[in-house]
């Protein structure tokens, strides 16, 4: 006699897959020698993470902002400035009212997207806003990481 399969736990699946996909996308973001298939894998993981997050009961504006930030970064890495900008705008929408760290990263996403599009006036404006917000980030390691990302755009 075979045992009955255990019921599928959607809540647990969304929790596990949102984190796993986010972390895998992050690993691919940090990889400097991605090939075309890895670029596609990167996009799929970032989108899957956001999709699973949107099905979680504990979804907050802060977690939405992080998901859209990651998608914006991915599109920027793939040289799709228009999509990077749209995801950056969504990131900013959901970052409003969150701690300065998340708001600053929304402006970082918009700055990176503008730079990809060759809109350096807009990029510098977003960078200036992000740097002002960075001054309000209390945790030194978070502030330093943010400032390093901003500097990578300024060049």
Backbone bond lengths (Angstrom), bond angles and torsions (degrees), N, CA, C in turn:
res aa  C-N    CA-C-N  psi(-1)  N-CA   C-N-CA  omega(-1)  CA-C   N-CA-C  phi
1 X - - - 1.431 - - 1.539 108.95 -
2 X 1.325 116.80 128.26 1.465 120.05 -178.12 1.523 110.42 -89.83
3 X 1.315 114.00 149.16 1.463 119.68 179.62 1.524 109.15 -76.32
4 X 1.319 114.87 146.94 1.463 120.09 177.28 1.522 108.44 -70.06
5 X 1.331 116.97 139.35 1.468 117.86 177.63 1.528 110.26 -65.48
6 X 1.303 115.10 145.66 1.464 118.16 179.02 1.524 108.87 -71.30
7 X 1.313 116.36 148.90 1.472 118.69 -177.92 1.530 110.57 -66.07
8 X 1.313 114.70 147.75 1.460 121.43 179.47 1.523 108.97 -75.79
9 X 1.302 116.69 127.53 1.461 122.06 -179.09 1.536 108.93 -100.29
10 X 1.327 116.05 96.54 1.467 120.96 -177.67 1.526 112.13 -61.48
11 X 1.319 116.90 -40.84 1.467 119.72 -179.14 1.522 110.71 -60.18
12 X 1.324 115.83 -45.71 1.456 120.24 178.92 1.530 110.48 -65.56
13 X 1.322 117.21 -40.33 1.465 120.86 -179.70 1.530 110.40 -61.94
14 X 1.330 117.42 -46.33 1.462 119.98 179.32 1.530 110.82 -62.42
15 X 1.315 116.89 -40.31 1.467 120.50 178.79 1.534 110.55 -62.67
16 X 1.328 116.09 -46.87 1.467 119.74 -178.09 1.527 112.14 -68.15
17 X 1.334 116.37 -46.20 1.465 119.41 -175.38 1.522 112.38 -71.69
18 X 1.339 118.24 -32.71 1.472 119.19 178.72 1.528 109.48 -63.17
19 X 1.320 116.30 -43.74 1.469 120.25 -179.48 1.525 111.50 -71.28
20 X 1.316 116.95 -44.66 1.469 120.20 -178.37 1.529 110.90 -62.83
21 X 1.321 117.27 -44.52 1.461 120.59 -179.57 1.527 110.86 -66.04
22 X 1.340 117.18 -40.54 1.463 120.64 177.93 1.520 110.72 -60.85
23 X 1.325 116.41 -48.19 1.466 120.77 -177.72 1.526 111.96 -64.66
24 X 1.324 116.75 -38.88 1.466 119.73 178.20 1.523 110.23 -66.91
25 X 1.344 116.60 -41.55 1.467 119.53 176.76 1.528 109.71 -60.46
26 X 1.330 116.56 -42.03 1.465 120.04 -179.74 1.525 111.17 -61.33
27 X 1.342 116.92 -42.26 1.464 120.42 177.73 1.527 110.63 -60.33
28 X 1.323 116.53 -40.07 1.461 120.29 179.78 1.529 111.60 -72.32
29 X 1.330 117.71 -32.81 1.461 121.22 175.57 1.529 109.05 -59.23
30 X 1.317 115.99 -43.08 1.467 120.92 -176.60 1.523 113.39 -75.80
31 X 1.318 117.33 -15.16 1.468 121.05 -179.53 1.533 108.51 -76.88
32 X 1.302 116.71 126.27 1.464 120.60 -174.41 1.529 114.10 -90.17
33 X 1.310 117.36 -15.24 1.464 119.90 -175.92 1.533 111.67 -118.72
34 X 1.341 116.13 47.28 1.457 119.68 178.83 1.526 110.41 -71.15
35 X 1.314 115.19 144.93 1.460 121.04 171.45 1.521 109.18 -96.19
36 X 1.311 116.31 179.74 1.462 121.77 -177.55 1.531 112.14 -57.44
37 X 1.314 117.32 -45.39 1.464 119.67 -179.04 1.531 111.02 -65.03
38 X 1.330 117.07 -35.70 1.468 119.83 177.35 1.534 110.52 -70.32
39 X 1.338 117.54 -33.89 1.462 119.78 175.07 1.526 110.46 -62.02
40 X 1.321 115.98 -43.03 1.469 120.16 178.33 1.519 109.75 -65.67
41 X 1.320 116.78 -41.23 1.469 121.33 177.09 1.529 110.57 -60.72
42 X 1.322 116.48 -40.46 1.453 122.34 177.92 1.529 110.51 -58.94
43 X 1.306 116.49 -49.67 1.462 120.91 179.55 1.525 111.07 -62.01
44 X 1.316 116.69 -43.49 1.472 120.67 -179.84 1.526 111.26 -62.05
45 X 1.314 117.40 -42.17 1.467 120.15 -179.38 1.525 111.68 -67.61
46 X 1.328 117.40 -42.59 1.465 119.66 179.19 1.530 110.81 -64.02
47 X 1.318 116.59 -42.15 1.471 120.28 178.69 1.525 110.96 -67.65
48 X 1.325 116.78 -39.87 1.470 119.91 178.83 1.520 110.89 -64.51
49 X 1.318 117.10 -40.32 1.458 119.93 177.99 1.517 110.40 -59.47
50 X 1.330 116.94 -46.88 1.463 120.46 -179.49 1.522 110.56 -63.76
51 X 1.312 116.91 -41.31 1.464 120.85 -179.77 1.530 110.49 -61.63
52 X 1.317 116.27 -46.14 1.471 118.80 179.82 1.523 110.75 -66.70
53 X 1.338 118.18 -39.03 1.464 119.75 177.43 1.520 110.92 -59.31
54 X 1.321 116.60 -39.44 1.475 119.83 -177.49 1.525 112.23 -67.10
55 X 1.316 117.29 -12.00 1.463 121.25 177.95 1.527 112.55 -104.09
56 X 1.311 117.32 6.77 1.464 121.28 179.56 1.523 109.99 -91.73
57 X 1.328 114.57 143.27 1.464 120.10 178.60 1.524 112.15 -70.29
58 X 1.313 116.83 -23.22 1.469 120.36 -178.15 1.533 112.49 -95.30
59 X 1.322 117.15 19.08 1.458 121.37 178.09 1.527 109.92 -63.29
60 X 1.318 116.06 129.50 1.466 122.19 177.51 1.522 108.75 -123.90
61 X 1.318 115.35 167.73 1.458 118.94 175.05 1.528 110.37 -60.82
62 X 1.311 117.07 -36.27 1.466 120.55 179.28 1.525 111.03 -63.10
63 X 1.324 117.41 -44.90 1.472 118.97 179.66 1.528 110.74 -69.14
64 X 1.328 117.80 -33.45 1.469 120.07 174.38 1.523 109.85 -62.31
65 X 1.338 116.26 -43.70 1.463 119.13 -178.48 1.528 110.47 -61.75
66 X 1.320 117.12 -39.45 1.470 120.55 178.82 1.528 110.33 -65.08
67 X 1.313 116.85 -43.00 1.468 120.45 178.89 1.516 112.25 -62.39
68 X 1.324 116.31 -44.42 1.466 118.95 178.53 1.524 111.47 -70.11
69 X 1.347 116.65 -31.65 1.466 118.62 174.71 1.528 109.63 -60.94
70 X 1.352 116.09 -46.34 1.458 118.58 -178.06 1.525 110.60 -62.97
71 X 1.321 117.37 -41.77 1.461 119.59 178.03 1.530 110.94 -62.87
72 X 1.320 117.44 -40.39 1.452 120.66 178.25 1.528 110.54 -61.48
73 X 1.330 116.73 -44.56 1.467 120.78 179.02 1.529 110.35 -61.50
74 X 1.318 116.61 -42.05 1.461 120.29 179.92 1.525 110.36 -62.66
75 X 1.330 117.38 -47.23 1.460 119.28 179.31 1.527 111.02 -63.12
76 X 1.327 117.45 -35.82 1.464 119.89 176.50 1.526 110.24 -63.74
77 X 1.322 117.12 -43.63 1.466 120.52 178.20 1.527 111.64 -62.31
78 X 1.328 115.83 -30.10 1.462 120.57 179.99 1.529 111.95 -90.42
79 X 1.345 116.28 8.08 1.472 123.66 178.03 1.523 113.35 62.83
80 X 1.324 117.05 30.42 1.466 121.61 175.09 1.526 107.45 -104.80
81 X 1.323 115.54 82.13 1.451 121.40 -175.94 1.515 114.04 -61.11
82 X 1.331 117.19 -37.30 1.465 120.08 -178.06 1.530 110.49 -63.87
83 X 1.325 117.56 -46.29 1.468 119.93 179.38 1.521 110.72 -70.80
84 X 1.328 117.20 -35.37 1.465 120.06 176.77 1.520 109.59 -60.69
85 X 1.328 116.65 -41.10 1.457 121.24 -179.86 1.534 110.87 -67.14
86 X 1.326 117.44 -43.92 1.468 120.37 179.98 1.531 111.05 -62.48
87 X 1.325 116.95 -43.77 1.464 119.85 178.16 1.524 110.67 -67.69
88 X 1.334 117.49 -35.70 1.455 121.21 175.53 1.524 111.85 -62.59
89 X 1.320 116.73 -39.19 1.467 120.43 177.46 1.522 111.17 -65.42
90 X 1.336 116.86 -40.07 1.464 120.14 175.63 1.526 110.67 -66.17
91 X 1.319 116.32 -38.68 1.462 120.82 176.69 1.526 109.87 -58.09
92 X 1.322 116.95 -47.36 1.469 120.81 179.45 1.521 111.36 -64.01
93 X 1.313 117.37 -41.12 1.469 121.54 178.65 1.528 110.59 -54.68
94 X 1.316 116.75 -46.19 1.465 120.36 -176.94 1.528 113.05 -84.67
95 X 1.326 117.43 -16.79 1.469 120.25 178.88 1.527 111.93 -79.61
96 X 1.312 117.56 -19.21 1.471 119.92 -179.86 1.529 109.00 -58.13
97 X 1.315 116.09 129.44 1.462 120.63 -179.14 1.514 114.50 87.37
98 X 1.331 117.20 -2.68 1.470 120.70 176.74 1.529 108.00 -93.74
99 X 1.331 118.31 171.47 1.465 120.32 177.65 1.539 111.94 -57.21
100 X 1.326 117.18 155.73 1.467 122.08 -176.85 1.530 114.37 -53.09
101 X 1.323 118.08 -33.76 1.461 121.45 179.12 1.530 111.08 -54.47
102 X 1.329 117.25 -46.45 1.464 121.74 -177.53 1.521 111.05 -72.89
103 X 1.309 116.80 -37.91 1.461 119.96 176.61 1.527 110.25 -64.28
104 X 1.323 116.66 -42.81 1.462 120.58 179.42 1.526 110.92 -61.51
105 X 1.332 116.68 -40.34 1.462 118.94 179.37 1.522 111.69 -69.53
106 X 1.317 118.30 -26.76 1.465 120.00 173.99 1.530 109.43 -64.24
107 X 1.324 116.28 -43.02 1.463 119.60 177.60 1.527 111.54 -69.81
108 X 1.326 116.80 -31.54 1.473 120.46 174.41 1.520 109.16 -61.55
109 X 1.329 116.95 -43.46 1.469 120.89 179.28 1.525 110.46 -62.54
110 X 1.324 116.67 -44.09 1.462 120.14 179.36 1.532 111.17 -65.73
111 X 1.321 116.68 -38.13 1.466 120.19 178.46 1.526 110.66 -65.05
112 X 1.313 116.66 -44.05 1.470 120.74 -179.41 1.528 109.73 -64.38
113 X 1.319 116.73 -41.42 1.468 120.70 178.92 1.524 110.55 -63.98
114 X 1.331 116.44 -44.70 1.465 119.90 179.29 1.525 110.52 -62.19
115 X 1.328 117.29 -40.73 1.466 120.90 178.96 1.525 110.94 -62.52
116 X 1.331 116.45 -41.91 1.464 120.90 178.52 1.528 110.31 -60.79
117 X 1.351 115.62 -34.87 1.466 121.20 -179.91 1.526 112.69 -83.20
118 X 1.333 117.19 -1.01 1.451 120.71 -178.90 1.517 113.91 77.53
119 X 1.316 117.38 17.29 1.470 122.98 -178.68 1.528 108.86 -98.48
120 X 1.325 116.29 74.27 1.455 120.42 -171.53 1.529 113.52 -70.59
121 X 1.324 118.67 -28.14 1.463 119.93 176.60 1.531 109.36 -63.77
122 X 1.326 116.12 -46.70 1.469 120.49 177.95 1.524 110.29 -65.47
123 X 1.324 117.11 -41.88 1.467 120.47 -179.97 1.526 110.26 -59.02
124 X 1.326 117.11 -46.03 1.467 120.32 -179.47 1.524 111.77 -65.91
125 X 1.307 117.70 -36.38 1.467 121.07 176.92 1.537 110.36 -62.90
126 X 1.327 116.33 -44.86 1.470 120.43 178.54 1.532 110.84 -66.18
127 X 1.317 116.25 -38.69 1.467 119.91 177.92 1.528 110.98 -63.25
128 X 1.313 116.49 -42.16 1.469 120.05 178.29 1.525 111.10 -60.34
129 X 1.325 116.41 -43.51 1.468 120.41 178.68 1.525 110.48 -63.39
130 X 1.329 116.14 -44.43 1.469 120.45 179.55 1.524 111.05 -61.91
131 X 1.326 116.90 -40.52 1.469 119.95 179.69 1.526 111.42 -66.23
132 X 1.320 117.38 -36.25 1.471 120.04 176.47 1.531 110.10 -64.78
133 X 1.322 116.55 -42.36 1.464 120.47 177.82 1.523 111.39 -66.40
134 X 1.328 116.67 -35.16 1.471 120.89 -179.60 1.525 111.13 -59.16
135 X 1.311 117.09 -31.42 1.464 120.87 179.05 1.530 111.64 -63.12
136 X 1.331 116.70 -21.44 1.461 121.76 -178.82 1.526 112.62 -92.33
137 X 1.326 117.45 -4.35 1.467 121.77 -179.73 1.524 107.64 -79.87
138 X 1.320 116.23 116.10 1.459 121.02 -174.05 1.517 114.83 -74.75
139 X 1.317 117.66 -38.66 1.465 121.09 -176.39 1.532 109.59 -76.20
140 X 1.309 116.18 118.90 1.464 121.92 -174.09 1.529 112.50 -58.03
141 X 1.324 118.63 -44.22 1.470 120.44 -176.80 1.528 110.83 -65.57
142 X 1.336 117.26 -37.52 1.466 120.61 177.86 1.518 110.52 -67.77
143 X 1.312 116.46 -42.40 1.464 121.32 179.68 1.533 110.26 -63.27
144 X 1.340 116.86 -43.43 1.462 121.12 -179.76 1.532 111.50 -64.66
145 X 1.328 117.22 -40.76 1.461 121.20 177.57 1.531 109.79 -61.84
146 X 1.316 115.97 -45.83 1.461 121.57 178.95 1.526 110.87 -60.42
147 X 1.325 116.92 -48.74 1.461 120.71 -179.04 1.527 111.80 -62.38
148 X 1.328 116.82 -36.52 1.472 120.27 177.05 1.522 110.48 -64.79
149 X 1.331 116.93 -41.44 1.474 119.63 177.85 1.524 110.83 -64.77
150 X 1.325 116.90 -39.28 1.461 119.78 178.17 1.528 110.42 -64.62
151 X 1.325 116.19 -42.49 1.468 120.56 179.45 1.527 111.13 -62.67
152 X 1.321 117.70 -33.19 1.470 120.43 179.98 1.533 111.57 -65.00
153 X 1.317 116.51 -22.86 1.466 120.26 177.51 1.521 109.80 -84.76
154 X 1.331 116.07 -41.87 1.474 120.11 -179.65 1.520 111.13 -64.50
155 X 1.332 115.32 -30.73 1.453 120.43 176.97 1.463 117.17 84.37
